[in-house]
């Protein structure tokens, strides 16, 4: 079964004497897309790495996220254990198969770690972000078994690990790196952009955290 759109395009190709699969035509389109002028990019995020980190932190804290800095990846488990303990939360943690998280020494803590997607009964989860956008303090996470999307939305408390080196100034830079990392045809099924914990002001214009997802968002930034 073909759609009206397919019929129209087929008629156009037939009148032009082409199939749409000719290599020169495909190359011409790719070149034209590659040379397309970028849109307007806000100047706010065009900073050196230290200033980008400071901006990201300020923007994230402005939307009720909490942050901590770990000197290196090996310090992440202790920081997460501290965060859960200081907030009187159970020492349990759900995570996916991300190799960066798997390489950390969780055995050095008292945390009970389980792995895989969340079925909705996990209080705490940890994910590793692909990137951060400094201009709005936004985390960028890609879906897949490494970091299941269910961990972003179902647990009450979401902890996200982000390398300082992966903080870009703006969304455009993040998308450029996404395309370069995954390549055409290999993009993840979903790219989730998270700015602060879940919130809603629909009821009497009162801000309610945790309305559609985690009520807490804790970001652990790993220094270089």
HELIX and SHEET records of a PDB file:
HELIX    1   1 UNK A    4  UNK A   16  1                                  13    
HELIX    2   2 UNK A   23  UNK A   34  1                                  12    
HELIX    3   3 UNK A   43  UNK A   45  5                                   3    
HELIX    4   4 UNK A   49  UNK A   62  1                                  14    
HELIX    5   5 UNK A   73  UNK A   75  5                                   3    
HELIX    6   6 UNK A   76  UNK A   86  1                                  11    
HELIX    7   7 UNK A   99  UNK A  102  1                                   4    
HELIX    8   8 UNK A  106  UNK A  108  5                                   3    
HELIX    9   9 UNK A  150  UNK A  153  1                                   4    
HELIX   10  10 UNK A  164  UNK A  166  5                                   3    
HELIX   11  11 UNK A  171  UNK A  182  1                                  12    
SHEET    1   A 4 UNK A  66  UNK A  70  0                                        
SHEET    2   A 4 UNK A 216  UNK A 222  1                                        
SHEET    3   A 4 UNK A 157  UNK A 163  1                                        
SHEET    4   A 4 UNK A 124  UNK A 128  1                                        
SHEET    1   B 2 UNK A  92  UNK A  95  0                                        
SHEET    2   B 2 UNK A 112  UNK A 115  1                                        
SHEET    1   C 4 UNK A 167  UNK A 168  0                                        
SHEET    2   C 4 UNK A 131  UNK A 133  1                                        
SHEET    3   C 4 UNK A 138  UNK A 142 -1                                        
SHEET    4   C 4 UNK A 191  UNK A 194 -1                                        
SHEET    1   D 2 UNK A 199  UNK A 200  0                                        
SHEET    2   D 2 UNK A 208  UNK A 209 -1                                        
END                                                                             
